[in-house]
Amino acid sequence: MRDSTSHAVVGVALRVRDTRLEVQVERAPLRRGEPLEAALGRALDVAALAHVEQLETLVLPDGALATAYLGLAHSGEALPGEWRRVEEVTEHAGLVAAAQARLRAKLSYTNIGFALAPATFTISELREVYVAALGHDVSATNLQRVLLRRGVLEPAEGHRAPGRTGGRPAALFRFVSNRLEVTDEFAALRPPHRP
């Protein structure tokens, strides 16, 4: 059991890799007089993350006070550390669930998808990112319509070559901004209703 003055910083980084949501959870003790962000930098490679925000402050099972941060990484980013599927995490399951809930909420009313998607992508590729992050199916057509209507996406130069099954080359898109912006404060992407 730690003493009551013990404080740690926990970084919970999420990324989408191979259509799965992956997580990396790292902890660093807060040194006397050290800013929280400096301890976070010892826990995670913050410079490689596309977005970082404070998640919550809580007491860990060992009695230490912890300030948790959510970090998001682009799907193509090769970051060091141990990455696991979200479903496989048991030790910090509560923090991972909180991070996942925050991400899911923000996907509905902000442009936070920029932090998970590669620089350019097809709508089908972006749909895979949203499906992995949200945990439920999303219509590619509706996703494109909503994000274009909100001014979140714009066409990018070039096309993606057709796959093995053929078809037309797919148009490329990119996010208009790589900074967090509220795009619809009343929106909510919810899972489909199941009777």
N, C-alpha and C positions, 0 to 999 in steps of 0.2 A: 504494500500500500504506500502510495506517495504522500508527501506532506501536502497540506492544504494550499501551499504557495506554488506548487508545481504547475507549470503552464507549458503546453505544447501547441505546435501548429500542425494541422493535418491537411495535406493537399489531396484532393480527390479529382483526378484528371479523367475525362471521358473522351473517347474517340470512337468512330465507326470504322471497322476494319472487316472486309469480306462480309458485308451485310450484317454484322453483329456489333452490338454496343460493347465496348471494352472499357475497363477501368484500371487505373493505377492508384493505389492509396499509399502515401508515404507520410511519415511523421518525423518532426524535428523538434527537440526541446527548445524552448525560448530561453535565450541567455539573458542574464541581467542587463537591463538597459537596451536590449536589442529590439528594433522595430519588428512587428509581426511579418512584414513583407520580406525582411532579410531572412527570417527563419523559414518562411515559405520557399525562398530561393535555395535554401539548403535541402529542402524536402523534394522539390520538383524542379525540372528545368523550365522555369517560368518563361524565359526568352523564346522557347520553342512553342509555347502555347498561343493560340489565336485569341483567347479571351480568358480572363481571370476575374473572379468576384468573390467577396466574402459570402460564405454559405450560412454558418451559424456558430454560436458559441455554446459549448455543452461540457458536461462532466463525463469523462471516459470511464469505462468499467474499473480501471485501476485507480480511480480517484483524482486523476490529473484534470485540470481545467484545460480545455482545448478550443482553439479557434480554427474552424474548418473553412477551407476555400474550395471553390469549384473552378476547375480549369478545363478548357476545351481545346482539343487539338484537331487540326485538319486530317481528313481521312488518309491522305497520302503521306503524312508526316511520320518519319521513322524516328521515334523517340526512345531513348534508353530507359531501362527499368523493366520491372515485371508487369506485363499487361495481362489481365485475365478477363474472361467474359463476365459480365455483370452478375449473371446467375450463379457463378461459381464462388462469389465472395461471401464469406461467413463472418470473418473477424470484425469487419467494419460495415456490416450489412445495413445498419441504420443510417450511417452517413452516406453510403452509396445510394440508398433509397431516397434520401433527402436531395442528393445531387441530381438524381434521375428525375425526381418530381419537379425540381426547379427548372431543369432543362426542358422537360415536356411542357410546362406552363409557358415558358418564354418562347418556345417555338410557335405558339399560337398567336402571340401579340407583338413579337419583335422580329427583327431580322437575324436572330442569333444563329440561324443555319449557316451563315458565312463562316463561323468558327469551326464547323464540322466538315463542310464541303471542300473539295479541292478548288483551286483558283478558277478553273473553267470546268463545265460539266454539261451533260445532256440532262433533260428533264427526267429521263428514266434513272440516271445515276443519282440525281438529287432525291428522287422518290425513295431510292434504297436507303439513303442517309436518314430521311424522315421516318421511314418505316422502322428502321433499327432503333432510332432514338425514341420514337413514340411508343413502340411496342404493339402497334396495330397497323393494318393495311391503310394505305392512302392512295387515292386515285391520282395518277400522274396528270391527267387533264385538269382536275380540280385544283391540284397543287399549283400548276402552271398558271391557271386563270387567277387564282387568289394572289399569288406572289407578284404577278405582272400588274394586276389592278392596284395593289398597294405600292407599286413602284420600287419593289425590293430587288427584282431581277432586271437585267438588260441583256440583249443579245451580245455575244462575243464573236470575234472573227473566226471563221472556219467551221468545219463540220467534223463529226466523228465518223470514221469509215463504217460501213455496214458490217454487221457480225457475220458469223458463219451461215446464218439462214438467209442472208441477203437483205433486200429492202433498200430504202433510200438512206443516204447519209443523214445522220441526226444533227440538228442545229445545236450549237453550243451557247451556253449562257454563263453569266457570272453575277455575283451580288453587286449591287450598285455601291454599297458602302461596306467597309470592313470594320466599322465601329458600331457598337450596340445602339439601336434606335427602336423606339416604340413605333410600330406601324399601324396598330389598331388596338386601342386600349380596351375595346369591348369584345374582342375576338376570343374564341376558344376552340382549339382542335380537340375534339373528344373522340374516344373510341366509338366504333359503330355500336348501336343498340343491339343487344342480344336478348331475345325473349326468354 
